[in-house]
Amino acid sequence: MIEDYLPLAYLNAWEYCLRRFYLEYVLGEMEDNEHIILGRHIHRNINEEGTIQDGETLIHQQQWVWSDRLKIAGIIDAVEECDRQLILILDICMKSIMDNLQWFWT
């Protein structure tokens, strides 16, 4: 069941700070710091679901992805579509699991 999967948002905490992962995922504690606040500000325009066109490229924002093998699930910022080929837009942390993701877009 997908509800038992680790949310993708926690992978960033796992990759960069195991203590933060423990605080957020295990204890359910989330504290804002300058990095969290800056991230919210940077992502303020991409956090809306929808599709926009940039020249020949379609950008599908806020896309649901999951991996049954890795037991992870969540929303990624964007998927680009050009010539009916899809390109996942992922940060460095997410690239290591890219081959295991399945996704859905409307």
C-alpha positions, 0 to 999 in steps of 0.5 A: 500500500502506498500509504506505507511508503516513505514520502519523497520529501524525507529523502532530502533530509536522509541524504543531507542530515540523518539527525534531521531525518530522524527528527522529521520522520520518526519524531514528527518534528519539523522546524523552519530554518533559513534553508527551509524558508529559502526553499519555500521561496524558490519553489513558490512558482513551481508548487502549483499543479498544471501544465505550461508550454515553453516553446516546443516543451510541455512542463507538467508541474507537481507530478506524483511518482512512486517506486514499489521496489524502494517503497517510496512515493511523493510529488516531484516538481516537474516533468518536461515533455518534448517530442513525446519524450518525458524528462524528469527534473530532479535534484542530485539526491533524486537522480540516484533513484530515477530509474525506479520511479513510476509516475502519473500525469494528467 
